[in-house]
Amino acid sequence: MDWQILLLTLVTVFLSEIGDKSQLATMSLSSTSYAPRYVFVGATLALLFTSLLGVILGDRLAHTLPTQPIKMLAALVFALMALRSLLPNSSKL
C-alpha cells in the first residue's frame, strides 16, 4: 500500500470539501431531518460514488491522453482561479 498517496489524497479531498455546497446541503438536510444518521450515510455514499467515478474516469483518461499536458492545463486553470479570487469584485466576473 502506498501510504504517501493515500495520505495526500485524504488531505487534499478533505481540505477541498470543507465548506463546499455539498457540505452545506448536508447540514441543511440533517437540520430538517428526523434521522440525521441516514443523511450521513447518504452523503457518505454520494461522496464515495462521485470519487469512484473520478478515479475511473481519471484512470481511463491517463491511458488515453498524455499526462504532462493535462497536469499543465490543470495547474494553469487553478492558477487562473487563484488570480481571479484575488481581483476586487471577482464575484461579478
PyMOL Python script that loads the backbone (N, CA, C, O; Angstrom):
from pymol import cmd

cmd.read_pdbstr("""\
ATOM      1  N   MET A   1       0.848  -1.183   0.000  1.00  0.00           N
ATOM      2  CA  MET A   1       0.000   0.000   0.000  1.00  0.00           C
ATOM      3  C   MET A   1       0.889   1.240   0.000  1.00  0.00           C
ATOM      4  O   MET A   1       1.858   1.329   0.754  1.00  0.00           O
ATOM      5  N   ASP A   2       0.541   2.186  -0.855  1.00  0.00           N
ATOM      6  CA  ASP A   2       1.303   3.432  -0.943  1.00  0.00           C
ATOM      7  C   ASP A   2       0.683   4.453   0.011  1.00  0.00           C
ATOM      8  O   ASP A   2      -0.268   5.149  -0.345  1.00  0.00           O
ATOM      9  N   TRP A   3       1.225   4.535   1.213  1.00  0.00           N
ATOM     10  CA  TRP A   3       0.682   5.395   2.260  1.00  0.00           C
ATOM     11  C   TRP A   3       0.802   6.869   1.905  1.00  0.00           C
ATOM     12  O   TRP A   3      -0.033   7.672   2.320  1.00  0.00           O
ATOM     13  N   GLN A   4       1.831   7.238   1.140  1.00  0.00           N
ATOM     14  CA  GLN A   4       2.009   8.649   0.776  1.00  0.00           C
ATOM     15  C   GLN A   4       0.869   9.126  -0.125  1.00  0.00           C
ATOM     16  O   GLN A   4       0.331  10.215   0.076  1.00  0.00           O
ATOM     17  N   ILE A   5       0.505   8.318  -1.111  1.00  0.00           N
ATOM     18  CA  ILE A   5      -0.602   8.694  -1.996  1.00  0.00           C
ATOM     19  C   ILE A   5      -1.913   8.699  -1.221  1.00  0.00           C
ATOM     20  O   ILE A   5      -2.746   9.585  -1.415  1.00  0.00           O
ATOM     21  N   LEU A   6      -2.099   7.712  -0.343  1.00  0.00           N
ATOM     22  CA  LEU A   6      -3.318   7.652   0.460  1.00  0.00           C
ATOM     23  C   LEU A   6      -3.465   8.896   1.325  1.00  0.00           C
ATOM     24  O   LEU A   6      -4.534   9.505   1.362  1.00  0.00           O
ATOM     25  N   LEU A   7      -2.403   9.275   2.018  1.00  0.00           N
ATOM     26  CA  LEU A   7      -2.456  10.450   2.892  1.00  0.00           C
ATOM     27  C   LEU A   7      -2.631  11.737   2.085  1.00  0.00           C
ATOM     28  O   LEU A   7      -3.399  12.615   2.479  1.00  0.00           O
ATOM     29  N   LEU A   8      -1.930  11.853   0.967  1.00  0.00           N
ATOM     30  CA  LEU A   8      -2.061  13.036   0.114  1.00  0.00           C
ATOM     31  C   LEU A   8      -3.492  13.176  -0.399  1.00  0.00           C
ATOM     32  O   LEU A   8      -4.046  14.275  -0.395  1.00  0.00           O
ATOM     33  N   THR A   9      -4.089  12.078  -0.836  1.00  0.00           N
ATOM     34  CA  THR A   9      -5.465  12.113  -1.318  1.00  0.00           C
ATOM     35  C   THR A   9      -6.428  12.476  -0.202  1.00  0.00           C
ATOM     36  O   THR A   9      -7.332  13.287  -0.397  1.00  0.00           O
ATOM     37  N   LEU A  10      -6.238  11.880   0.967  1.00  0.00           N
ATOM     38  CA  LEU A  10      -7.104  12.162   2.110  1.00  0.00           C
ATOM     39  C   LEU A  10      -7.074  13.644   2.474  1.00  0.00           C
ATOM     40  O   LEU A  10      -8.123  14.267   2.639  1.00  0.00           O
ATOM     41  N   VAL A  11      -5.881  14.201   2.597  1.00  0.00           N
ATOM     42  CA  VAL A  11      -5.755  15.605   2.991  1.00  0.00           C
ATOM     43  C   VAL A  11      -6.294  16.527   1.901  1.00  0.00           C
ATOM     44  O   VAL A  11      -6.998  17.492   2.198  1.00  0.00           O
ATOM     45  N   THR A  12      -5.972  16.237   0.649  1.00  0.00           N
ATOM     46  CA  THR A  12      -6.412  17.091  -0.456  1.00  0.00           C
ATOM     47  C   THR A  12      -7.933  17.112  -0.583  1.00  0.00           C
ATOM     48  O   THR A  12      -8.533  18.180  -0.696  1.00  0.00           O
ATOM     49  N   VAL A  13      -8.551  15.945  -0.565  1.00  0.00           N
ATOM     50  CA  VAL A  13     -10.009  15.889  -0.692  1.00  0.00           C
ATOM     51  C   VAL A  13     -10.676  16.488   0.538  1.00  0.00           C
ATOM     52  O   VAL A  13     -11.672  17.200   0.411  1.00  0.00           O
ATOM     53  N   PHE A  14     -10.145  16.212   1.726  1.00  0.00           N
ATOM     54  CA  PHE A  14     -10.729  16.771   2.938  1.00  0.00           C
ATOM     55  C   PHE A  14     -10.713  18.294   2.895  1.00  0.00           C
ATOM     56  O   PHE A  14     -11.726  18.935   3.174  1.00  0.00           O
ATOM     57  N   LEU A  15      -9.571  18.873   2.547  1.00  0.00           N
ATOM     58  CA  LEU A  15      -9.473  20.334   2.504  1.00  0.00           C
ATOM     59  C   LEU A  15     -10.342  20.938   1.409  1.00  0.00           C
ATOM     60  O   LEU A  15     -10.898  22.023   1.583  1.00  0.00           O
ATOM     61  N   SER A  16     -10.461  20.242   0.285  1.00  0.00           N
ATOM     62  CA  SER A  16     -11.278  20.793  -0.799  1.00  0.00           C
ATOM     63  C   SER A  16     -12.768  20.662  -0.524  1.00  0.00           C
ATOM     64  O   SER A  16     -13.565  21.397  -1.106  1.00  0.00           O
ATOM     65  N   GLU A  17     -13.157  19.745   0.347  1.00  0.00           N
ATOM     66  CA  GLU A  17     -14.573  19.545   0.650  1.00  0.00           C
ATOM     67  C   GLU A  17     -15.086  20.442   1.774  1.00  0.00           C
ATOM     68  O   GLU A  17     -16.298  20.586   1.935  1.00  0.00           O
ATOM     69  N   ILE A  18     -14.199  21.042   2.547  1.00  0.00           N
ATOM     70  CA  ILE A  18     -14.638  21.878   3.667  1.00  0.00           C
ATOM     71  C   ILE A  18     -15.379  23.101   3.120  1.00  0.00           C
ATOM     72  O   ILE A  18     -14.837  23.873   2.330  1.00  0.00           O
ATOM     73  N   GLY A  19     -16.617  23.255   3.555  1.00  0.00           N
ATOM     74  CA  GLY A  19     -17.393  24.444   3.187  1.00  0.00           C
ATOM     75  C   GLY A  19     -17.924  24.460   1.775  1.00  0.00           C
ATOM     76  O   GLY A  19     -18.378  25.506   1.311  1.00  0.00           O
ATOM     77  N   ASP A  20     -17.887  23.341   1.072  1.00  0.00           N
ATOM     78  CA  ASP A  20     -18.428  23.374  -0.280  1.00  0.00           C
ATOM     79  C   ASP A  20     -19.949  23.187  -0.235  1.00  0.00           C
ATOM     80  O   ASP A  20     -20.522  22.955   0.829  1.00  0.00           O
ATOM     81  N   LYS A  21     -20.584  23.288  -1.384  1.00  0.00           N
ATOM     82  CA  LYS A  21     -22.052  23.266  -1.403  1.00  0.00           C
ATOM     83  C   LYS A  21     -22.635  21.923  -0.990  1.00  0.00           C
ATOM     84  O   LYS A  21     -23.753  21.877  -0.478  1.00  0.00           O
ATOM     85  N   SER A  22     -21.905  20.822  -1.198  1.00  0.00           N
ATOM     86  CA  SER A  22     -22.438  19.534  -0.747  1.00  0.00           C
ATOM     87  C   SER A  22     -22.438  19.453   0.777  1.00  0.00           C
ATOM     88  O   SER A  22     -23.335  18.846   1.362  1.00  0.00           O
ATOM     89  N   GLN A  23     -21.446  20.055   1.423  1.00  0.00           N
ATOM     90  CA  GLN A  23     -21.446  20.079   2.887  1.00  0.00           C
ATOM     91  C   GLN A  23     -22.574  20.965   3.411  1.00  0.00           C
ATOM     92  O   GLN A  23     -23.226  20.623   4.398  1.00  0.00           O
ATOM     93  N   LEU A  24     -22.801  22.087   2.762  1.00  0.00           N
ATOM     94  CA  LEU A  24     -23.904  22.958   3.172  1.00  0.00           C
ATOM     95  C   LEU A  24     -25.258  22.276   2.960  1.00  0.00           C
ATOM     96  O   LEU A  24     -26.164  22.423   3.780  1.00  0.00           O
ATOM     97  N   ALA A  25     -25.393  21.535   1.867  1.00  0.00           N
ATOM     98  CA  ALA A  25     -26.635  20.798   1.624  1.00  0.00           C
ATOM     99  C   ALA A  25     -26.828  19.707   2.669  1.00  0.00           C
ATOM    100  O   ALA A  25     -27.946  19.472   3.127  1.00  0.00           O
ATOM    101  N   THR A  26     -25.747  19.044   3.042  1.00  0.00           N
ATOM    102  CA  THR A  26     -25.833  18.004   4.072  1.00  0.00           C
ATOM    103  C   THR A  26     -26.227  18.596   5.416  1.00  0.00           C
ATOM    104  O   THR A  26     -27.036  18.011   6.135  1.00  0.00           O
ATOM    105  N   MET A  27     -25.665  19.748   5.763  1.00  0.00           N
ATOM    106  CA  MET A  27     -26.042  20.396   7.017  1.00  0.00           C
ATOM    107  C   MET A  27     -27.511  20.792   7.000  1.00  0.00           C
ATOM    108  O   MET A  27     -28.213  20.640   8.000  1.00  0.00           O
ATOM    109  N   SER A  28     -27.970  21.297   5.868  1.00  0.00           N
ATOM    110  CA  SER A  28     -29.368  21.693   5.747  1.00  0.00           C
ATOM    111  C   SER A  28     -30.297  20.486   5.861  1.00  0.00           C
ATOM    112  O   SER A  28     -31.312  20.538   6.557  1.00  0.00           O
ATOM    113  N   LEU A  29     -29.950  19.414   5.183  1.00  0.00           N
ATOM    114  CA  LEU A  29     -30.774  18.204   5.250  1.00  0.00           C
ATOM    115  C   LEU A  29     -30.796  17.610   6.655  1.00  0.00           C
ATOM    116  O   LEU A  29     -31.846  17.178   7.131  1.00  0.00           O
ATOM    117  N   SER A  30     -29.656  17.588   7.311  1.00  0.00           N
ATOM    118  CA  SER A  30     -29.625  16.982   8.647  1.00  0.00           C
ATOM    119  C   SER A  30     -30.334  17.848   9.679  1.00  0.00           C
ATOM    120  O   SER A  30     -30.848  17.332  10.672  1.00  0.00           O
ATOM    121  N   SER A  31     -30.368  19.152   9.457  1.00  0.00           N
ATOM    122  CA  SER A  31     -31.060  20.016  10.422  1.00  0.00           C
ATOM    123  C   SER A  31     -32.571  19.908  10.306  1.00  0.00           C
ATOM    124  O   SER A  31     -33.288  20.191  11.265  1.00  0.00           O
ATOM    125  N   THR A  32     -33.061  19.502   9.143  1.00  0.00           N
ATOM    126  CA  THR A  32     -34.511  19.387   8.959  1.00  0.00           C
ATOM    127  C   THR A  32     -34.987  17.941   8.962  1.00  0.00           C
ATOM    128  O   THR A  32     -36.179  17.678   8.799  1.00  0.00           O
ATOM    129  N   SER A  33     -34.068  17.011   9.145  1.00  0.00           N
ATOM    130  CA  SER A  33     -34.424  15.604   9.089  1.00  0.00           C
ATOM    131  C   SER A  33     -34.662  15.042  10.485  1.00  0.00           C
ATOM    132  O   SER A  33     -34.065  15.491  11.463  1.00  0.00           O
ATOM    133  N   TYR A  34     -35.529  14.068  10.555  1.00  0.00           N
ATOM    134  CA  TYR A  34     -35.755  13.383  11.826  1.00  0.00           C
ATOM    135  C   TYR A  34     -34.723  12.274  12.049  1.00  0.00           C
ATOM    136  O   TYR A  34     -34.640  11.721  13.145  1.00  0.00           O
ATOM    137  N   ALA A  35     -33.938  11.944  11.019  1.00  0.00           N
ATOM    138  CA  ALA A  35     -32.952  10.870  11.114  1.00  0.00           C
ATOM    139  C   ALA A  35     -31.628  11.319  10.482  1.00  0.00           C
ATOM    140  O   ALA A  35     -31.324  10.940   9.351  1.00  0.00           O
ATOM    141  N   PRO A  36     -30.836  12.128  11.211  1.00  0.00           N
ATOM    142  CA  PRO A  36     -29.581  12.618  10.629  1.00  0.00           C
ATOM    143  C   PRO A  36     -28.586  11.511  10.298  1.00  0.00           C
ATOM    144  O   PRO A  36     -27.697  11.710   9.470  1.00  0.00           O
ATOM    145  N   ARG A  37     -28.722  10.349  10.931  1.00  0.00           N
ATOM    146  CA  ARG A  37     -27.828   9.225  10.597  1.00  0.00           C
ATOM    147  C   ARG A  37     -27.980   8.830   9.137  1.00  0.00           C
ATOM    148  O   ARG A  37     -26.993   8.515   8.473  1.00  0.00           O
ATOM    149  N   TYR A  38     -29.203   8.845   8.636  1.00  0.00           N
ATOM    150  CA  TYR A  38     -29.439   8.473   7.246  1.00  0.00           C
ATOM    151  C   TYR A  38     -28.913   9.546   6.290  1.00  0.00           C
ATOM    152  O   TYR A  38     -28.470   9.237   5.184  1.00  0.00           O
ATOM    153  N   VAL A  39     -28.965  10.782   6.716  1.00  0.00           N
ATOM    154  CA  VAL A  39     -28.368  11.857   5.919  1.00  0.00           C
ATOM    155  C   VAL A  39     -26.864  11.632   5.824  1.00  0.00           C
ATOM    156  O   VAL A  39     -26.275  11.794   4.755  1.00  0.00           O
ATOM    157  N   PHE A  40     -26.245  11.260   6.938  1.00  0.00           N
ATOM    158  CA  PHE A  40     -24.804  10.977   6.943  1.00  0.00           C
ATOM    159  C   PHE A  40     -24.476   9.821   6.003  1.00  0.00           C
ATOM    160  O   PHE A  40     -23.535   9.910   5.213  1.00  0.00           O
ATOM    161  N   VAL A  41     -25.245   8.742   6.085  1.00  0.00           N
ATOM    162  CA  VAL A  41     -24.986   7.586   5.226  1.00  0.00           C
ATOM    163  C   VAL A  41     -25.187   7.965   3.755  1.00  0.00           C
ATOM    164  O   VAL A  41     -24.376   7.591   2.908  1.00  0.00           O
ATOM    165  N   GLY A  42     -26.245   8.695   3.449  1.00  0.00           N
ATOM    166  CA  GLY A  42     -26.492   9.111   2.074  1.00  0.00           C
ATOM    167  C   GLY A  42     -25.396  10.024   1.539  1.00  0.00           C
ATOM    168  O   GLY A  42     -24.944   9.860   0.406  1.00  0.00           O
ATOM    169  N   ALA A  43     -24.972  10.986   2.353  1.00  0.00           N
ATOM    170  CA  ALA A  43     -23.913  11.898   1.921  1.00  0.00           C
ATOM    171  C   ALA A  43     -22.588  11.155   1.744  1.00  0.00           C
ATOM    172  O   ALA A  43     -21.832  11.436   0.814  1.00  0.00           O
ATOM    173  N   THR A  44     -22.317  10.217   2.630  1.00  0.00           N
ATOM    174  CA  THR A  44     -21.086   9.428   2.520  1.00  0.00           C
ATOM    175  C   THR A  44     -21.085   8.581   1.256  1.00  0.00           C
ATOM    176  O   THR A  44     -20.081   8.523   0.547  1.00  0.00           O
ATOM    177  N   LEU A  45     -22.208   7.923   0.970  1.00  0.00           N
ATOM    178  CA  LEU A  45     -22.302   7.120  -0.250  1.00  0.00           C
ATOM    179  C   LEU A  45     -22.189   7.987  -1.502  1.00  0.00           C
ATOM    180  O   LEU A  45     -21.570   7.584  -2.487  1.00  0.00           O
ATOM    181  N   ALA A  46     -22.787   9.174  -1.463  1.00  0.00           N
ATOM    182  CA  ALA A  46     -22.699  10.079  -2.616  1.00  0.00           C
ATOM    183  C   ALA A  46     -21.250  10.480  -2.876  1.00  0.00           C
ATOM    184  O   ALA A  46     -20.801  10.473  -4.022  1.00  0.00           O
ATOM    185  N   LEU A  47     -20.519  10.827  -1.822  1.00  0.00           N
ATOM    186  CA  LEU A  47     -19.108  11.195  -1.995  1.00  0.00           C
ATOM    187  C   LEU A  47     -18.293   9.996  -2.463  1.00  0.00           C
ATOM    188  O   LEU A  47     -17.384  10.137  -3.281  1.00  0.00           O
ATOM    189  N   LEU A  48     -18.620   8.820  -1.944  1.00  0.00           N
ATOM    190  CA  LEU A  48     -17.926   7.608  -2.362  1.00  0.00           C
ATOM    191  C   LEU A  48     -18.131   7.347  -3.850  1.00  0.00           C
ATOM    192  O   LEU A  48     -17.174   7.056  -4.567  1.00  0.00           O
ATOM    193  N   PHE A  49     -19.378   7.451  -4.320  1.00  0.00           N
ATOM    194  CA  PHE A  49     -19.660   7.184  -5.722  1.00  0.00           C
ATOM    195  C   PHE A  49     -19.064   8.250  -6.646  1.00  0.00           C
ATOM    196  O   PHE A  49     -18.563   7.919  -7.721  1.00  0.00           O
ATOM    197  N   THR A  50     -19.112   9.521  -6.244  1.00  0.00           N
ATOM    198  CA  THR A  50     -18.507  10.547  -7.100  1.00  0.00           C
ATOM    199  C   THR A  50     -16.990  10.390  -7.137  1.00  0.00           C
ATOM    200  O   THR A  50     -16.367  10.630  -8.171  1.00  0.00           O
ATOM    201  N   SER A  51     -16.399   9.993  -6.022  1.00  0.00           N
ATOM    202  CA  SER A  51     -14.959   9.743  -6.003  1.00  0.00           C
ATOM    203  C   SER A  51     -14.611   8.545  -6.882  1.00  0.00           C
ATOM    204  O   SER A  51     -13.613   8.574  -7.602  1.00  0.00           O
ATOM    205  N   LEU A  52     -15.426   7.494  -6.827  1.00  0.00           N
ATOM    206  CA  LEU A  52     -15.212   6.322  -7.675  1.00  0.00           C
ATOM    207  C   LEU A  52     -15.288   6.708  -9.145  1.00  0.00           C
ATOM    208  O   LEU A  52     -14.460   6.281  -9.951  1.00  0.00           O
ATOM    209  N   LEU A  53     -16.276   7.509  -9.487  1.00  0.00           N
ATOM    210  CA  LEU A  53     -16.407   7.970 -10.863  1.00  0.00           C
ATOM    211  C   LEU A  53     -15.171   8.762 -11.292  1.00  0.00           C
ATOM    212  O   LEU A  53     -14.664   8.578 -12.398  1.00  0.00           O
ATOM    213  N   GLY A  54     -14.694   9.638 -10.415  1.00  0.00           N
ATOM    214  CA  GLY A  54     -13.500  10.419 -10.725  1.00  0.00           C
ATOM    215  C   GLY A  54     -12.266   9.541 -10.917  1.00  0.00           C
ATOM    216  O   GLY A  54     -11.455   9.797 -11.807  1.00  0.00           O
ATOM    217  N   VAL A  55     -12.124   8.523 -10.099  1.00  0.00           N
ATOM    218  CA  VAL A  55     -10.975   7.618 -10.227  1.00  0.00           C
ATOM    219  C   VAL A  55     -11.056   6.821 -11.519  1.00  0.00           C
ATOM    220  O   VAL A  55     -10.058   6.667 -12.222  1.00  0.00           O
ATOM    221  N   ILE A  56     -12.238   6.316 -11.831  1.00  0.00           N
ATOM    222  CA  ILE A  56     -12.391   5.526 -13.054  1.00  0.00           C
ATOM    223  C   ILE A  56     -12.132   6.381 -14.288  1.00  0.00           C
ATOM    224  O   ILE A  56     -11.390   5.976 -15.182  1.00  0.00           O
ATOM    225  N   LEU A  57     -12.746   7.568 -14.337  1.00  0.00           N
ATOM    226  CA  LEU A  57     -12.527   8.447 -15.496  1.00  0.00           C
ATOM    227  C   LEU A  57     -11.081   8.923 -15.580  1.00  0.00           C
ATOM    228  O   LEU A  57     -10.506   8.987 -16.667  1.00  0.00           O
ATOM    229  N   GLY A  58     -10.494   9.254 -14.432  1.00  0.00           N
ATOM    230  CA  GLY A  58      -9.099   9.687 -14.429  1.00  0.00           C
ATOM    231  C   GLY A  58      -8.164   8.596 -14.911  1.00  0.00           C
ATOM    232  O   GLY A  58      -7.212   8.872 -15.641  1.00  0.00           O
ATOM    233  N   ASP A  59      -8.424   7.357 -14.512  1.00  0.00           N
ATOM    234  CA  ASP A  59      -7.601   6.238 -14.952  1.00  0.00           C
ATOM    235  C   ASP A  59      -7.738   6.021 -16.453  1.00  0.00           C
ATOM    236  O   ASP A  59      -6.751   5.784 -17.149  1.00  0.00           O
ATOM    237  N   ARG A  60      -8.973   6.105 -16.945  1.00  0.00           N
ATOM    238  CA  ARG A  60      -9.195   5.929 -18.400  1.00  0.00           C
ATOM    239  C   ARG A  60      -8.509   7.036 -19.192  1.00  0.00           C
ATOM    240  O   ARG A  60      -7.875   6.774 -20.214  1.00  0.00           O
ATOM    241  N   LEU A  61      -8.637   8.282 -18.715  1.00  0.00           N
ATOM    242  CA  LEU A  61      -8.009   9.399 -19.420  1.00  0.00           C
ATOM    243  C   LEU A  61      -6.489   9.308 -19.375  1.00  0.00           C
ATOM    244  O   LEU A  61      -5.814   9.699 -20.328  1.00  0.00           O
ATOM    245  N   ALA A  62      -5.949   8.795 -18.275  1.00  0.00           N
ATOM    246  CA  ALA A  62      -4.496   8.676 -18.154  1.00  0.00           C
ATOM    247  C   ALA A  62      -3.942   7.688 -19.170  1.00  0.00           C
ATOM    248  O   ALA A  62      -2.804   7.832 -19.619  1.00  0.00           O
ATOM    249  N   HIS A  63      -4.733   6.690 -19.534  1.00  0.00           N
ATOM    250  CA  HIS A  63      -4.278   5.718 -20.538  1.00  0.00           C
ATOM    251  C   HIS A  63      -4.519   6.208 -21.965  1.00  0.00           C
ATOM    252  O   HIS A  63      -3.943   5.680 -22.916  1.00  0.00           O
ATOM    253  N   THR A  64      -5.377   7.222 -22.106  1.00  0.00           N
ATOM    254  CA  THR A  64      -5.730   7.714 -23.438  1.00  0.00           C
ATOM    255  C   THR A  64      -4.958   8.978 -23.798  1.00  0.00           C
ATOM    256  O   THR A  64      -4.462   9.115 -24.917  1.00  0.00           O
ATOM    257  N   LEU A  65      -4.861   9.903 -22.842  1.00  0.00           N
ATOM    258  CA  LEU A  65      -4.233  11.202 -23.102  1.00  0.00           C
ATOM    259  C   LEU A  65      -2.881  11.278 -22.407  1.00  0.00           C
ATOM    260  O   LEU A  65      -2.667  10.616 -21.391  1.00  0.00           O
ATOM    261  N   PRO A  66      -1.969  12.079 -22.946  1.00  0.00           N
ATOM    262  CA  PRO A  66      -0.673  12.255 -22.272  1.00  0.00           C
ATOM    263  C   PRO A  66      -0.855  13.037 -20.965  1.00  0.00           C
ATOM    264  O   PRO A  66      -1.554  14.050 -20.943  1.00  0.00           O
ATOM    265  N   THR A  67      -0.234  12.576 -19.884  1.00  0.00           N
ATOM    266  CA  THR A  67      -0.480  13.157 -18.569  1.00  0.00           C
ATOM    267  C   THR A  67       0.188  14.515 -18.371  1.00  0.00           C
ATOM    268  O   THR A  67      -0.355  15.361 -17.660  1.00  0.00           O
ATOM    269  N   GLN A  68       1.346  14.746 -18.978  1.00  0.00           N
ATOM    270  CA  GLN A  68       2.044  16.009 -18.747  1.00  0.00           C
ATOM    271  C   GLN A  68       1.225  17.218 -19.214  1.00  0.00           C
ATOM    272  O   GLN A  68       1.106  18.175 -18.450  1.00  0.00           O
ATOM    273  N   PRO A  69       0.660  17.228 -20.415  1.00  0.00           N
ATOM    274  CA  PRO A  69      -0.182  18.374 -20.808  1.00  0.00           C
ATOM    275  C   PRO A  69      -1.413  18.535 -19.920  1.00  0.00           C
ATOM    276  O   PRO A  69      -1.833  19.660 -19.652  1.00  0.00           O
ATOM    277  N   ILE A  70      -1.997  17.430 -19.460  1.00  0.00           N
ATOM    278  CA  ILE A  70      -3.158  17.517 -18.577  1.00  0.00           C
ATOM    279  C   ILE A  70      -2.769  18.164 -17.256  1.00  0.00           C
ATOM    280  O   ILE A  70      -3.506  19.000 -16.733  1.00  0.00           O
ATOM    281  N   LYS A  71      -1.616  17.783 -16.713  1.00  0.00           N
ATOM    282  CA  LYS A  71      -1.145  18.387 -15.462  1.00  0.00           C
ATOM    283  C   LYS A  71      -0.872  19.877 -15.648  1.00  0.00           C
ATOM    284  O   LYS A  71      -1.183  20.684 -14.772  1.00  0.00           O
ATOM    285  N   MET A  72      -0.288  20.240 -16.797  1.00  0.00           N
ATOM    286  CA  MET A  72      -0.006  21.655 -17.055  1.00  0.00           C
ATOM    287  C   MET A  72      -1.308  22.444 -17.204  1.00  0.00           C
ATOM    288  O   MET A  72      -1.412  23.567 -16.709  1.00  0.00           O
ATOM    289  N   LEU A  73      -2.293  21.865 -17.879  1.00  0.00           N
ATOM    290  CA  LEU A  73      -3.582  22.527 -18.038  1.00  0.00           C
ATOM    291  C   LEU A  73      -4.278  22.689 -16.683  1.00  0.00           C
ATOM    292  O   LEU A  73      -4.842  23.745 -16.397  1.00  0.00           O
ATOM    293  N   ALA A  74      -4.240  21.662 -15.866  1.00  0.00           N
ATOM    294  CA  ALA A  74      -4.852  21.745 -14.537  1.00  0.00           C
ATOM    295  C   ALA A  74      -4.164  22.817 -13.694  1.00  0.00           C
ATOM    296  O   ALA A  74      -4.834  23.583 -13.002  1.00  0.00           O
ATOM    297  N   ALA A  75      -2.845  22.877 -13.746  1.00  0.00           N
ATOM    298  CA  ALA A  75      -2.112  23.900 -12.998  1.00  0.00           C
ATOM    299  C   ALA A  75      -2.483  25.292 -13.483  1.00  0.00           C
ATOM    300  O   ALA A  75      -2.646  26.205 -12.674  1.00  0.00           O
ATOM    301  N   LEU A  76      -2.619  25.464 -14.789  1.00  0.00           N
ATOM    302  CA  LEU A  76      -2.996  26.752 -15.350  1.00  0.00           C
ATOM    303  C   LEU A  76      -4.403  27.155 -14.913  1.00  0.00           C
ATOM    304  O   LEU A  76      -4.635  28.311 -14.559  1.00  0.00           O
ATOM    305  N   VAL A  77      -5.339  26.209 -14.937  1.00  0.00           N
ATOM    306  CA  VAL A  77      -6.711  26.509 -14.529  1.00  0.00           C
ATOM    307  C   VAL A  77      -6.759  26.909 -13.055  1.00  0.00           C
ATOM    308  O   VAL A  77      -7.436  27.873 -12.698  1.00  0.00           O
ATOM    309  N   PHE A  78      -6.040  26.170 -12.191  1.00  0.00           N
ATOM    310  CA  PHE A  78      -6.015  26.516 -10.775  1.00  0.00           C
ATOM    311  C   PHE A  78      -5.349  27.864 -10.544  1.00  0.00           C
ATOM    312  O   PHE A  78      -5.790  28.626  -9.684  1.00  0.00           O
ATOM    313  N   ALA A  79      -4.300  28.173 -11.291  1.00  0.00           N
ATOM    314  CA  ALA A  79      -3.634  29.469 -11.158  1.00  0.00           C
ATOM    315  C   ALA A  79      -4.574  30.601 -11.574  1.00  0.00           C
ATOM    316  O   ALA A  79      -4.624  31.642 -10.920  1.00  0.00           O
ATOM    317  N   LEU A  80      -5.313  30.395 -12.658  1.00  0.00           N
ATOM    318  CA  LEU A  80      -6.279  31.411 -13.095  1.00  0.00           C
ATOM    319  C   LEU A  80      -7.387  31.607 -12.063  1.00  0.00           C
ATOM    320  O   LEU A  80      -7.814  32.733 -11.811  1.00  0.00           O
ATOM    321  N   MET A  81      -7.848  30.514 -11.472  1.00  0.00           N
ATOM    322  CA  MET A  81      -8.881  30.634 -10.437  1.00  0.00           C
ATOM    323  C   MET A  81      -8.343  31.383  -9.224  1.00  0.00           C
ATOM    324  O   MET A  81      -9.057  32.182  -8.619  1.00  0.00           O
ATOM    325  N   ALA A  82      -7.093  31.129  -8.867  1.00  0.00           N
ATOM    326  CA  ALA A  82      -6.492  31.830  -7.731  1.00  0.00           C
ATOM    327  C   ALA A  82      -6.348  33.316  -8.034  1.00  0.00           C
ATOM    328  O   ALA A  82      -6.647  34.157  -7.186  1.00  0.00           O
ATOM    329  N   LEU A  83      -5.893  33.639  -9.231  1.00  0.00           N
ATOM    330  CA  LEU A  83      -5.756  35.049  -9.609  1.00  0.00           C
ATOM    331  C   LEU A  83      -7.117  35.736  -9.635  1.00  0.00           C
ATOM    332  O   LEU A  83      -7.252  36.878  -9.195  1.00  0.00           O
ATOM    333  N   ARG A  84      -8.107  35.045 -10.145  1.00  0.00           N
ATOM    334  CA  ARG A  84      -9.455  35.623 -10.199  1.00  0.00           C
ATOM    335  C   ARG A  84      -9.980  35.912  -8.798  1.00  0.00           C
ATOM    336  O   ARG A  84     -10.647  36.923  -8.582  1.00  0.00           O
ATOM    337  N   SER A  85      -9.685  35.035  -7.854  1.00  0.00           N
ATOM    338  CA  SER A  85     -10.172  35.259  -6.495  1.00  0.00           C
ATOM    339  C   SER A  85      -9.494  36.440  -5.815  1.00  0.00           C
ATOM    340  O   SER A  85     -10.024  36.987  -4.847  1.00  0.00           O
ATOM    341  N   LEU A  86      -8.332  36.836  -6.312  1.00  0.00           N
ATOM    342  CA  LEU A  86      -7.621  37.983  -5.739  1.00  0.00           C
ATOM    343  C   LEU A  86      -8.098  39.323  -6.296  1.00  0.00           C
ATOM    344  O   LEU A  86      -7.832  40.374  -5.713  1.00  0.00           O
ATOM    345  N   LEU A  87      -8.799  39.279  -7.418  1.00  0.00           N
ATOM    346  CA  LEU A  87      -9.269  40.513  -8.041  1.00  0.00           C
ATOM    347  C   LEU A  87     -10.406  41.115  -7.229  1.00  0.00           C
ATOM    348  O   LEU A  87     -11.241  40.387  -6.692  1.00  0.00           O
ATOM    349  N   PRO A  88     -10.445  42.469  -7.134  1.00  0.00           N
ATOM    350  CA  PRO A  88     -11.603  43.084  -6.479  1.00  0.00           C
ATOM    351  C   PRO A  88     -12.863  42.837  -7.297  1.00  0.00           C
ATOM    352  O   PRO A  88     -12.827  42.835  -8.527  1.00  0.00           O
ATOM    353  N   ASN A  89     -13.957  42.632  -6.615  1.00  0.00           N
ATOM    354  CA  ASN A  89     -15.243  42.366  -7.277  1.00  0.00           C
ATOM    355  C   ASN A  89     -15.203  41.131  -8.155  1.00  0.00           C
ATOM    356  O   ASN A  89     -15.857  41.086  -9.196  1.00  0.00           O
ATOM    357  N   SER A  90     -14.439  40.125  -7.743  1.00  0.00           N
ATOM    358  CA  SER A  90     -14.329  38.909  -8.563  1.00  0.00           C
ATOM    359  C   SER A  90     -15.624  38.133  -8.617  1.00  0.00           C
ATOM    360  O   SER A  90     -15.784  37.269  -9.478  1.00  0.00           O
ATOM    361  N   SER A  91     -16.563  38.419  -7.714  1.00  0.00           N
ATOM    362  CA  SER A  91     -17.839  37.729  -7.761  1.00  0.00           C
ATOM    363  C   SER A  91     -18.682  38.192  -8.933  1.00  0.00           C
ATOM    364  O   SER A  91     -19.631  37.506  -9.314  1.00  0.00           O
ATOM    365  N   LYS A  92     -18.357  39.343  -9.516  1.00  0.00           N
ATOM    366  CA  LYS A  92     -19.121  39.865 -10.651  1.00  0.00           C
ATOM    367  C   LYS A  92     -18.594  39.340 -11.968  1.00  0.00           C
ATOM    368  O   LYS A  92     -19.233  39.544 -13.001  1.00  0.00           O
ATOM    369  N   LEU A  93     -17.441  38.666 -11.972  1.00  0.00           N
ATOM    370  CA  LEU A  93     -16.868  38.159 -13.229  1.00  0.00           C
ATOM    371  C   LEU A  93     -17.554  36.913 -13.693  1.00  0.00           C
ATOM    372  O   LEU A  93     -17.193  36.361 -14.732  1.00  0.00           O
TER     373      LEU A  93
END
""", "prot")
cmd.dss("prot")
cmd.show_as("cartoon", "prot")
cmd.util.cbc("prot")
cmd.orient("prot")
